[in-house]
Amino acid sequence: MAKSELMREMRDLQAKLNPFFKERNFRRLGGTYNRITADGLTHVVNFQKGRFDLPGTTSIPGFRENLYGKFTINVGVYVPEVQLFGSGGKEPKFVAEYYCCVRERLGTLGPERVDIWWELKKEPDSVEEVVNEIRQRLEVDAFPFLARFETREALLSELLSGPSTASYRSPRSRVDCAIILAARGQRSEAHDLLAAHRAAHIRERGHPGHLKYLEDLAVELGLENLETT
């Protein structure tokens, strides 16, 4: 299937979903939708097309799948200060999914708990079937997940006290939470969190560059030396 045809089919599929997103206060730019919460966070839903592999690329089921002609959906939560301090970048006018500090795939939020890629369809009945499934999964799985991250307080609770096995939690989550705490004026808590993260990184013999990043971040946030206990 030609790239131009795939792009047209993706646009057609999104066109059928645009009213659904608009009713829920999402704005759209390309394949991404944004909704800002009352606390200034941004909920993000992104449609990602499968990559185009070069001719001769071998597909290996379960390892390197051929995803061309398919799409998946990413869900995320963006916190402005994490981007400004943690990544050293300017706040974007429209938030891409990769800026989010909480990220999940729609399929992993569902009962299957696996990454799902849907095929772009030509036949009207098949398209409607996919659209209906996406609507249902967003309502049942994605939006309740995003609702858990309406505020910074809720996000901190999820990332610091939620299940340790949650796929949206990572060692980086502690850094993100420290930035949020520092921006709220909770510098002592932010310092302790970054210091604990730094100590764990040293124990695990992590990359020296990350230690330098943590030290520079502490200075930028106005925190004490991370070696201070």
C-alpha positions in Angstrom: 0.0 0.0 0.0 1.4 3.4 -1.0 2.4 5.9 1.7 0.0 8.5 0.3 -2.9 6.0 0.5 -2.0 5.2 4.1 -1.9 8.8 5.0 -5.3 9.3 3.4 -6.8 6.4 5.3 -5.3 7.6 8.6 -6.8 11.1 7.9 -10.2 9.5 7.1 -10.1 7.4 10.3 -9.2 10.5 12.4 -12.0 12.5 10.7 -14.5 10.0 12.1 -13.0 10.4 15.6 -12.5 14.1 15.6 -16.1 14.9 16.9 -15.6 12.3 19.6 -12.5 14.1 20.8 -13.9 17.6 20.4 -16.9 16.7 22.7 -14.3 15.8 25.3 -12.4 19.2 25.0 -9.5 17.9 23.0 -7.7 20.0 20.3 -6.0 18.3 17.4 -2.8 18.9 15.5 -2.0 16.2 13.0 -2.2 12.9 14.6 -2.1 14.2 18.2 -4.8 15.5 20.5 -4.3 17.7 23.6 -6.6 18.6 26.5 -5.5 20.8 29.3 -6.6 20.1 32.9 -7.7 22.6 35.5 -4.2 22.2 37.1 -2.4 23.0 33.9 -1.4 19.5 32.9 -1.9 18.3 29.4 -3.6 15.0 28.5 -2.2 13.7 25.2 -3.6 11.1 22.8 -1.4 10.3 19.8 -2.0 8.1 16.7 1.3 6.5 15.6 1.7 4.9 12.2 3.8 1.8 11.8 7.3 2.4 10.3 8.2 1.7 6.7 10.9 -1.0 6.6 13.4 -0.9 3.8 13.0 -3.6 1.1 14.7 -6.8 2.2 14.1 -6.3 5.9 13.2 -9.5 7.6 10.1 -9.6 9.8 10.6 -11.7 13.0 7.3 -12.3 14.9 7.5 -11.2 18.5 10.8 -9.4 17.9 10.7 -7.2 14.8 7.2 -7.1 13.4 6.2 -5.6 10.0 4.0 -2.7 11.2 3.6 -0.9 7.9 0.0 -0.2 7.2 -0.9 -0.4 10.9 -1.2 2.1 13.7 -1.2 2.2 17.5 -2.3 4.8 20.0 -0.2 6.4 22.7 -1.6 8.1 25.8 0.4 10.5 28.0 0.4 13.3 30.6 2.6 16.4 30.2 3.8 18.6 33.1 5.2 21.9 31.9 7.9 22.3 34.5 9.3 18.9 33.9 9.9 19.9 30.3 11.3 23.3 31.2 13.7 22.1 33.9 14.2 18.4 33.3 14.8 18.7 29.5 16.0 22.2 29.3 13.6 23.0 26.5 10.9 25.6 25.9 7.3 24.8 26.5 5.8 23.7 23.2 2.7 25.4 21.9 1.2 21.9 21.2 2.3 18.9 23.2 3.7 15.8 21.4 3.4 12.5 23.2 7.2 12.1 23.6 7.2 15.2 25.9 5.0 13.4 28.5 6.4 12.1 31.8 3.6 9.5 32.0 3.2 7.4 28.9 1.2 4.3 28.0 0.0 2.5 25.0 -3.8 2.1 24.6 -3.5 -1.7 24.2 -1.6 -2.1 27.5 -4.3 -0.2 29.3 -6.9 -2.7 28.1 -7.7 -6.2 29.4 -5.1 -7.8 27.1 -2.3 -5.7 28.7 -0.3 -6.0 25.4 0.7 -3.5 22.7 -1.9 -3.5 20.0 -1.5 -2.3 16.4 -4.6 -1.9 14.3 -4.7 -2.3 10.5 -5.8 0.7 8.4 -8.8 -0.5 6.4 -10.3 0.5 3.1 -13.7 -1.1 3.3 -16.3 1.2 5.0 -17.7 -1.5 7.3 -14.2 -2.4 8.4 -13.3 1.2 9.1 -16.4 1.7 11.2 -15.6 -1.5 13.1 -12.1 -0.1 14.0 -13.4 3.3 14.8 -16.0 1.9 17.2 -13.4 -0.3 18.9 -11.1 2.7 19.3 -13.9 4.8 20.8 -14.8 2.1 23.2 -11.2 1.5 24.3 -10.6 5.3 24.8 -13.8 5.6 26.9 -13.2 2.4 29.0 -9.4 2.3 29.2 -7.6 5.6 28.2 -9.8 8.3 29.7 -10.2 6.7 33.1 -6.4 6.3 33.1 -5.9 10.0 32.2 -8.5 11.0 34.9 -6.0 9.6 37.5 -3.6 12.4 36.5 -5.8 15.5 36.6 -3.6 17.3 39.1 0.0 17.4 40.2 -1.0 16.1 43.6 -2.6 13.0 41.9 0.4 12.5 39.6 2.8 12.7 42.5 0.8 10.1 44.4 0.7 7.8 41.4 4.4 8.0 40.6 5.7 7.9 44.2 3.2 5.6 45.9 1.5 3.7 43.1 2.3 0.0 42.2 6.0 -0.5 41.7 5.2 -2.7 38.7 3.2 -0.1 36.9 4.8 0.3 33.4 4.4 4.1 33.5 6.7 4.3 36.5 10.5 4.3 35.9 13.6 5.5 37.7 13.1 8.8 35.8 9.8 9.2 37.6 11.6 10.2 40.8 13.5 13.0 38.9 10.2 14.2 37.4 8.5 14.3 40.8 11.5 16.1 42.3 11.1 18.8 39.7 7.4 19.2 40.4 8.0 19.3 44.2 10.7 22.0 43.7 8.5 24.1 41.5 5.8 23.9 44.2 8.3 25.2 46.8 8.8 21.8 48.5 12.6 22.0 48.2 13.4 19.7 51.1 11.3 16.9 49.7 12.7 17.5 46.2 16.3 17.4 47.5 15.7 14.2 49.4 14.1 12.5 46.3 17.0 13.6 44.0 19.6 12.6 46.5 18.0 9.1 46.9 17.9 8.8 43.1 21.5 9.8 42.9 22.5 7.3 45.6 20.7 4.5 43.8 22.3 5.4 40.5 25.8 5.2 42.2 25.0 1.8 43.7 23.9 0.5 40.3 27.1 1.9 38.7 25.1 4.0 36.3 26.4 6.4 33.6 28.5 9.2 35.0 26.8 11.6 32.7 23.5 11.1 34.6 25.2 12.1 37.8 26.4 15.3 36.3 22.9 15.9 35.0 21.4 15.4 38.5 24.0 17.8 40.0 23.3 20.5 37.4 19.5 20.0 37.8 19.8 20.5 41.6 21.6 23.8 41.0 18.9 24.9 38.5 16.2 24.0 41.0 17.9 25.9 43.8 18.5 22.8 45.9 21.3 22.0 48.3 24.2 19.8 47.2 22.8 16.3 46.6 25.5 14.8 48.9 24.0 16.8 51.8 21.8 14.6 54.0 
